[in-house]
C-alpha cells in the first residue's frame, strides 16, 4: 500500500500539478501539521492530519473531513516522524514524502534521518529531485530518468564499502566512500536508467531530474 506524506517545508502552489499527481497515485494521504495548508490550497483532501497543529491554518480545520490526530506541542518527535510512523502502522510499505526540503537545514536533515527509522520503502520526492537512503535493507537501487541527469552519492555512515555504479559517467566497482571525503557529488546518468549497489554502510542518493 502506497502512502503520500505532505510536510510543511515550503508554501508554494507553482508545482500543484506535481503534488496532485503524487496524490492520485497514492492509497493514503497524510498531512503533517502545516502540510495541510499546501494540500488544501492545491485541491488535495488528506485522509489524515497529524501533529500538534501549530502551523495548520485554523480556518481549514473546521472544514476538513479528514481524521485529525492532535499531539501536544511539547513532544519528543517531529510531526513528520509521527506521520511516517502512522503510515507504517497502517500497513503502508511504500511511502513517498514530499515538501520535505527547506531552508531549515535542521528540519531537512531530520526528514532525511527519519527515513532510516522504519522498515519500509521510503523516498523523498520533490518537483526537481528524488532522495533515497541505502543501507543493509536496500543494497541495490535502480533509478530511472534521462541521460544527463545528475546523481550525487553522499555517505551518511563513516564509510560505505562495496560501491558499484552502472550506467553512470563515473562508474566504479567495489569502491569505498568516506563521510570525510567528497568523491560522490554530481555524477551523471549516461542512459535512462542506472544501478547503484553497496555492501556495507549507509548511503544517501540524490537524483536531480
N, C-alpha and C positions, 0 to 999 in steps of 0.2 A: 504494500500500500504506500502511495506517494503523498508526502505532506509538503506543503509550502509554508514556510515561516517568514513573515514580513517583520523586519525590525525597524528601528527608528533612527537610522544613521543620518538620513538626509530627507528633505521635504521638497520633492520635485515632481512635476507632472509631465515633464518633457518626454519621459520614457514610459508613459502609461501603457502603450501597446505591449511593451516588453513584459511588464508585470502582469497584465491581463492574460497574456499567452501562458505564462508560468501557472497562473491560477486555473486556467482552463484545462491544463494537463495534470492537475493535482486532484487527489481524492479528498483531502482535508486541507483547510486553510486556517492557520493560526497566526494571529497578530500579537506581537509582544508590545504591550502598552501603546506608546505613541505611533507604532507602526500602523495602527488603525486609521490614523489621520490621512496617511497616504493612500491606504487601501480604499477607504470610502470616497476620497476625492476622485479617484480614477475608476470608480464603479465596481469595486470588489467588496463583497459582503463576506467577512470571515465566519467560519464555523465557531471559532473560539477566540476570545480576547483574554489575555492573561497578563498579570503583572500588578504593580502597585498603583497603576493608572494615574501617576502624577503628570504624565506627558500627554495622555489622551484628551482630546477635546471634550469637555463635559457635555456639550450640546449633542455630541454624537451618541453618547452612551444611552440616552433615553430613547433614541430612535432605532438602535440596533436590535436585531432579533438573535444575535449571537449569544452563545453561552459565555458568561463573564465570570472569570475566576480571579478574585481580587486577593492580593497579598499585602501585608503591612509594608510600609516604606522602609522600616528597619529590618532588613533581611540580609542573609549571607550571600545570596546568589543574584545574578543579574536577571532581568526579565527575559532576555534571550535564552539563558540557560533553563529557566522554568519552562519556556515554550518548547525547547528541544526535549527536555525530559518528558513533557506531556505527550509529545509526538511519539516517543518510544513506548510510553505506557499504553498508548492506543494501538500499538502494533505496527507502526509505520517503519518499514525497513529501508525506505528511500526518502531522504529528507533534503529539500532544497531550501537554503537560507538566502534571502535577498534583502537589499537595503541595509547591508551589514558593514560597509566600508565607509568611514567618515574621516573628518579631520581630527577627531579624538583618537589619538594613537592608542591610548589605553583601552578604549572600548573596542577598537578594531582588533587589537591583539587578543583581547578576551574572547571575542567572537570566533577567532581562529582557534584559540586554545580549546574552547568548549567542544569543538568538532571531535576531539580525541576522547571525550568523556562518555561516549555512548557507543554501543556495538551496532552500528547502522551505517549505511552508505550515505555520507553527508557531504554536500557540496555547497559552497558559496557561489551564487550566480548573480552577476551584475550585468548591466547593459553592454559593458565593454570587456568583461573578463569573467573567467571561472577560476575558482581556487579549490584545490583538494589537498588532503594530507594523507601521505602514505606512511604505514608503519607495519608491524608484524601481521596485522589483519588484512592489509592490502599491499601486496608486494609487487603486483603488476598493474599498471594503469595504462589504458588506451585513451588517447584524446583525439578528437575529430575537429577539423577546422579547415583552413585554407593554407595553401603554400605561402610562406612568408609570415605566417602568424608567429608572434613572439611567445616563447615559453621560458619561464625562469624557474630554477630549481634551488630552493633555499633550505639548508639543513636546519632542523629545529633541535635535534639532539646534538651531542658533542661531535659525533661522527655518523656518517651514513656510508655503509660499505656495500660492495657488490652492485654498484650502479651500472645499469646498461641502458643506453639510449639508442633507439632505432628511428630512422626517418626524421632525424634532426640534423641540422647543419654540422654541429659539433657532436658527432656520435662517439660514444665511449663504450668500453666493455670491461666489467669488473673494476670500476673505478671507485675511489673513495673521496667524499667531500667532507670538509670540516666546517663547523659553525664559525671558526675563526678565519675562514678563507672565503673569497667571493668568486668562485670559479663556475657558478651555475647561472649567472644572470644573462638574460637576453639571448638565449639560444633561438633557433629559427626552424620552423617546420619546412621540410622540403617536399612534402606531399600532403594530401588531405587528411592523413592520419599518422599518428606517431605512437610509439610504445616506450614506456619507462618502467624499468624494473629495479628493485633493490633487494638486498639480502638481510641487512640489519640497519636499524636506526629509524629516525622519523624525518620525513622529507616533505616540505611544502612545495606544491606545484602550482604555478600561476600561469594561466593560458590567456593571453590577450587576443581577443577575437578581432 
